[in-house]
Amino acid sequence: METQTPPDGSGKTAAGPAQAGTDEICQRCGRAGAGCGAQLPALYAYWNARRRGRRFPARADIDPLDLAPWLANIFLVEVDPRGTPRFRYRLSGTAVDEIHGQTLTGKSPADIRTPEVARIVEEQYEAVLARPQPRCDRLTLLGDDGRVWSYERLILPLSSDDATPDMFLCGIYRVPPSGRPG
């Protein structure tokens, strides 16, 4: 699995209540929409608009009807600070389930991938908790069919108290060798 970091290599991104431009997430990823097209930047813009000057929107601020353009490619991850597992998939779209070869809903990362991949995914989620801000990654996975697949995934924190993320709204798109979303 590979993670794409910003061009400066710092892995750091800007955070805070300031409203960002719609291309900011592409600048964070360093790929400028080269793989995901406009889908992830548009999802980021939606999330950003729902913040309404706050650090994070709450789950209640997200209207499922507004998510129609991304519905097949989004998933919600519930964060339980005391739970084992700490991260559980609350819901997943059909394209997300297709990527994983099973439904994610109700499962943890350990339930859907190898222990090594589950550890990496959980570390990425932990990184968002440690530095609460959006995160965009380029992921490369070896499929069950032996083929290498690339994806771009965006993790957007949600928080009921505007301080600690308790859920992630995520989008994921397959990026074929051409670099265009699949």
C-alpha positions in Angstrom: 0.0 0.0 0.0 1.3 3.4 -0.9 0.2 6.7 0.6 0.5 10.0 -1.4 1.8 12.9 0.6 1.9 16.6 -0.3 4.7 17.7 -2.6 6.8 19.1 0.3 6.9 15.6 1.8 5.8 16.9 5.2 2.5 15.0 5.3 1.1 18.1 7.0 -1.9 20.0 5.7 -3.7 23.2 6.8 -6.5 22.9 9.3 -8.9 25.2 11.1 -12.2 27.0 10.5 -11.1 29.1 7.5 -13.1 28.3 4.4 -10.9 26.6 1.8 -11.1 26.7 -2.0 -12.5 23.7 -3.8 -9.0 22.7 -5.2 -7.3 22.8 -1.8 -7.8 19.1 -1.3 -6.0 18.5 -4.6 -3.1 20.6 -3.4 -3.0 18.6 -0.2 -2.8 15.3 -2.2 -0.3 16.7 -4.6 -2.1 15.1 -7.6 -4.4 18.0 -8.6 -7.3 15.7 -9.5 -5.1 13.6 -11.8 -6.6 10.4 -10.6 -10.0 11.0 -9.0 -11.2 13.6 -11.5 -13.6 16.0 -9.8 -15.3 13.6 -7.5 -13.1 13.9 -4.4 -12.6 17.7 -4.7 -16.4 18.1 -5.0 -17.0 15.9 -1.9 -14.4 17.9 0.0 -16.2 21.2 -1.1 -19.5 19.8 0.2 -17.9 18.8 3.5 -16.2 22.2 3.7 -19.5 24.1 3.1 -21.2 22.0 5.9 -18.6 23.2 8.4 -20.3 26.7 8.4 -17.2 28.3 10.0 -16.6 25.4 12.5 -13.7 23.1 12.5 -15.8 20.1 11.4 -19.4 19.4 10.4 -21.4 17.0 12.5 -23.0 13.8 11.1 -26.3 15.6 11.5 -25.1 18.4 9.1 -24.7 15.8 6.3 -27.9 15.3 4.3 -27.9 11.9 2.6 -29.9 13.3 -0.3 -27.0 15.7 -1.0 -24.6 12.7 -1.2 -26.3 11.3 -4.3 -23.4 12.1 -6.7 -21.0 10.1 -4.5 -23.3 7.6 -3.0 -21.8 4.5 -4.6 -18.2 5.6 -3.6 -18.6 6.8 0.0 -18.4 5.1 3.3 -18.9 6.2 6.9 -16.4 5.1 9.6 -17.6 5.3 13.2 -14.9 6.1 15.8 -15.2 4.6 19.2 -12.5 5.9 21.6 -13.0 3.1 24.0 -14.0 0.3 21.6 -12.4 -2.7 20.3 -12.4 -2.4 17.4 -11.8 1.3 17.5 -13.1 1.8 13.9 -16.3 0.3 12.5 -17.8 0.9 9.0 -21.2 2.3 9.6 -22.3 2.2 5.9 -20.7 1.7 2.5 -21.7 2.3 -1.1 -21.9 -0.3 -3.7 -18.7 0.7 -5.5 -16.9 0.5 -2.1 -18.3 -3.0 -1.5 -17.2 -4.0 -5.0 -13.6 -2.8 -4.3 -13.5 -4.9 -1.2 -15.4 -7.9 -2.5 -17.9 -7.7 0.4 -20.0 -5.2 2.2 -18.1 -3.1 4.8 -21.2 -2.2 6.8 -20.9 -3.3 10.4 -17.3 -4.5 10.0 -13.9 -3.3 11.1 -10.7 -2.9 9.0 -9.5 -6.2 10.4 -12.7 -7.9 9.1 -12.1 -7.0 5.4 -8.3 -7.2 4.7 -5.1 -8.9 5.8 -3.7 -8.0 9.2 -1.0 -5.9 7.6 -3.5 -3.9 5.4 -5.8 -3.5 8.4 -3.0 -2.1 10.5 -2.1 0.4 7.8 -5.7 1.5 7.4 -6.1 1.9 11.1 -2.8 3.9 11.3 -4.2 6.3 8.7 -7.4 6.7 10.6 -5.4 7.2 13.8 -3.4 9.9 12.0 -6.6 11.8 11.2 -7.5 11.6 14.9 -4.1 12.8 16.0 -4.1 15.7 13.5 -7.9 16.2 12.8 -8.1 17.4 9.2 -9.0 16.0 5.8 -6.6 13.4 4.4 -6.3 12.2 0.8 -4.3 9.1 -0.1 -3.3 7.2 -3.2 -3.6 3.6 -2.2 -2.2 0.6 -4.2 -3.5 -2.8 -3.3 -3.0 -6.3 -4.6 -6.4 -7.7 -5.4 -7.6 -11.2 -4.8 -7.2 -11.7 -8.6 -3.5 -11.0 -8.3 -3.9 -7.6 -10.1 -2.6 -4.4 -8.7 -5.3 -1.7 -8.2 -4.9 1.9 -7.3 -7.4 4.1 -5.5 -7.7 7.6 -4.3 -9.4 7.9 -0.9 -10.5 11.0 1.0 -11.1 10.9 4.7 -13.2 13.8 6.1 -13.6 14.1 9.9 -17.1 14.6 11.4 -17.6 15.7 15.0 -20.6 16.1 17.2 -18.7 18.4 19.6 -16.5 20.2 16.9 -13.4 19.1 18.8 -12.9 15.4 18.5 -13.8 13.5 15.4 -16.3 10.7 16.1 -17.0 9.7 12.5 -15.3 9.9 9.1 -17.0 10.6 5.8 -14.9 8.9 3.2 -14.9 8.7 -0.6 -12.8 6.3 -2.7 -12.4 6.0 -6.4 -10.5 3.4 -8.4 -7.7 4.9 -10.5 -6.9 2.7 -13.5 -3.4 2.8 -15.2 -4.6 5.7 -17.4 -4.9 7.9 -14.3 -8.6 8.5 -14.9 -11.2 7.5 -12.3 -12.9 4.1 -12.8 
